[in-house]
């Protein structure tokens, strides 16, 4: 009896020891504080802001499709599956059943239709407003929705449905009740978190929904690894202050820039990279169809050998090691072509640093004493280092006799000049991975596109064919053809593959993987260290 | 006196009206907000739709007339960026800027006045030099650098104070020192020169001759009279601190009007920029008016002299 009692006592003791661990593993508690440079527009209603750029939307709203954080391949979201008709005139999405908003009502095809109609209203700033004006959403049943082409086909659009990546699904019933401004103040989504509080210009706080265990997306994972009960997004514009806040425990995740990376590492904090986030590169302007009004045949950079010389003059390894403090590596490929996405050719290799050959190429091209090229410099969100990088590029070019006339400007000033084809010279710009970049290729390279980076009848014909092609293999082949042409033509000069950098506190954050090439996201997947 | 007051109020209104015009035109010279509001992929139709929503598709004089008409009624329009009333956005940030500005102003006075007095009393001694150096250091350190150094020392190394944000009194310490120290030199020099003048006055000599304690003579009799010129100047410094808190608010992530200015300018959020400019304009004009009235209160001859000059 005594032995049995001891045995039971032992079992109970073990259970008591194990039980807290099991409970702890499934715990949803604590607060995750994210220090970020901006809170963007601080709008909670997708109608009132550029939806895809909101770091905090992802925890509150959900999307029809998601993408893998590293490969960017489309993955099922609120839509379990989807398809495009053979003629490219209809997309159909089959919704997951039993998904609920935080008020307990079920998310249906009517909500999806309403969300889309909301974002095509004329006051919407959604980047794909015009795209979706070409479609007519039709509710086929409670959990099935179709998007029909109003005219022509939808084949030229994104085959991987990336257009839906940034379409937050709102509750029609709630929206009807509270209106535009009411939804901004009291938004609800179907995501794992709901809005708790916000203070203008300072912070937005979210709280895990009480029924998270039943949540289709995070329930099982949170039960296994735990999660944070609250997430606070804090706006801290200055990077040095963000580092200080991280070091003093005021933040668990902080957005960093390369120059502070070493300091953060020395202080024993982890560095999380969003690999291959973006590629800083040189774009040329003036290589247009001769029929264009501003075409000038005398521009030196119209010659392929000159562009190759400018590429060979760049010491990409040094840029990665010194300018990016080792947080970037030499890369290849034209603008808007990235590993793992449409059109990428693994055979492309970065140009070697060879100033002697560059000089010879210049001499052979008729410029033994070099020439002057205007270079416009401006910053872009997340890549504020581009003007300084431009100065480094000017230094490399100077060594082969090419003088860069550096002109500081702003993107908003520069962009209209591109559209009007009024600027001839080069820029220091960047590209980042897109699931399917046909839209940006058209903008960048098509003679009718906005940016005029490399106009050519061949490029136009490939892009036009691509727009009319539904078959995935044929599209891949066409994209490769375009990429190979642009690479051998030295149309743009990629420098390094750089990463967005974040510092995390290892005492509070065990694991987190932001999506490649995007602003930081996936905070609902941060695994607490406890 | 009434005439003088009316003339000052009229001048203030004209100044503010001119300010609205300058602000309206200058903001629009910075470019088209649609370039910032809309994505690079936006089409011409998208731009036209958004321009009509924001009223930017009308001629500039019409836009100004509408703006002014609404502004007179207290409606300054909605922010392009957030679609919330611009005035509400500014007003919800203003208390934080007032809190920071007031504390910084107090810090400035607490440092500047004693240093000014001591420098005057110990004129041309090492104490005077030390006082001047302390005051001038605040003006010499770039606010940005000073803010970061204070964060590194007091938040990161010593862990005494929070590194950023607005919260309790502890959050105010570093930003208010950073902001306030900059103005110490100006106030200190004014206090010092005013004290030097006052200390030579007959009533001070008389007070000393009567055998009053030196500390009482300096801190009670002399300082009270010497403070009038610096305090009137300090009113403008106070408004300057509010308007000039941009860098401090950025370094300390203080969510006040200063940060809103940066966001709004970067975003070409015209309605918000206009409200902020008008707000600080009202503050400056109002403070000048108060100072004018203070001068008349202190010395009624000023008001009479103005009236006489105008009549003459």
HADDOCK unambig.tbl for C-alpha pairs under 7 A between the chains (distance, minus, plus):
assign (segid A and resid 41 and name CA) (segid B and resid 81 and name CA) 6.27 0.50 0.50
assign (segid A and resid 41 and name CA) (segid B and resid 82 and name CA) 5.94 0.50 0.50
assign (segid A and resid 43 and name CA) (segid B and resid 82 and name CA) 6.21 0.50 0.50
assign (segid A and resid 48 and name CA) (segid B and resid 82 and name CA) 6.58 0.50 0.50
assign (segid A and resid 48 and name CA) (segid B and resid 83 and name CA) 6.83 0.50 0.50
assign (segid A and resid 122 and name CA) (segid B and resid 49 and name CA) 5.19 0.50 0.50
assign (segid A and resid 122 and name CA) (segid B and resid 50 and name CA) 6.24 0.50 0.50
assign (segid A and resid 123 and name CA) (segid B and resid 49 and name CA) 6.85 0.50 0.50
assign (segid A and resid 123 and name CA) (segid B and resid 50 and name CA) 5.55 0.50 0.50
assign (segid A and resid 123 and name CA) (segid B and resid 53 and name CA) 6.02 0.50 0.50
assign (segid A and resid 125 and name CA) (segid B and resid 38 and name CA) 5.77 0.50 0.50
assign (segid A and resid 127 and name CA) (segid B and resid 39 and name CA) 5.35 0.50 0.50
assign (segid A and resid 127 and name CA) (segid B and resid 41 and name CA) 5.97 0.50 0.50
assign (segid A and resid 127 and name CA) (segid B and resid 42 and name CA) 5.89 0.50 0.50
assign (segid A and resid 130 and name CA) (segid B and resid 43 and name CA) 6.90 0.50 0.50
assign (segid A and resid 130 and name CA) (segid B and resid 46 and name CA) 6.85 0.50 0.50
assign (segid A and resid 201 and name CA) (segid B and resid 255 and name CA) 5.06 0.50 0.50
assign (segid A and resid 202 and name CA) (segid B and resid 255 and name CA) 5.32 0.50 0.50
assign (segid A and resid 235 and name CA) (segid B and resid 253 and name CA) 6.81 0.50 0.50
assign (segid A and resid 236 and name CA) (segid B and resid 253 and name CA) 4.92 0.50 0.50
assign (segid A and resid 237 and name CA) (segid B and resid 250 and name CA) 6.16 0.50 0.50
assign (segid A and resid 237 and name CA) (segid B and resid 253 and name CA) 6.44 0.50 0.50
assign (segid A and resid 238 and name CA) (segid B and resid 250 and name CA) 6.55 0.50 0.50
assign (segid A and resid 238 and name CA) (segid B and resid 251 and name CA) 5.73 0.50 0.50
assign (segid A and resid 241 and name CA) (segid B and resid 163 and name CA) 6.96 0.50 0.50
assign (segid A and resid 241 and name CA) (segid B and resid 251 and name CA) 6.51 0.50 0.50
assign (segid A and resid 241 and name CA) (segid B and resid 252 and name CA) 6.90 0.50 0.50
assign (segid A and resid 244 and name CA) (segid B and resid 156 and name CA) 6.10 0.50 0.50
assign (segid A and resid 244 and name CA) (segid B and resid 163 and name CA) 6.38 0.50 0.50
assign (segid A and resid 245 and name CA) (segid B and resid 163 and name CA) 5.82 0.50 0.50
assign (segid A and resid 247 and name CA) (segid B and resid 156 and name CA) 6.75 0.50 0.50
assign (segid A and resid 248 and name CA) (segid B and resid 156 and name CA) 5.90 0.50 0.50
assign (segid A and resid 412 and name CA) (segid B and resid 35 and name CA) 5.62 0.50 0.50
assign (segid A and resid 412 and name CA) (segid B and resid 36 and name CA) 6.67 0.50 0.50
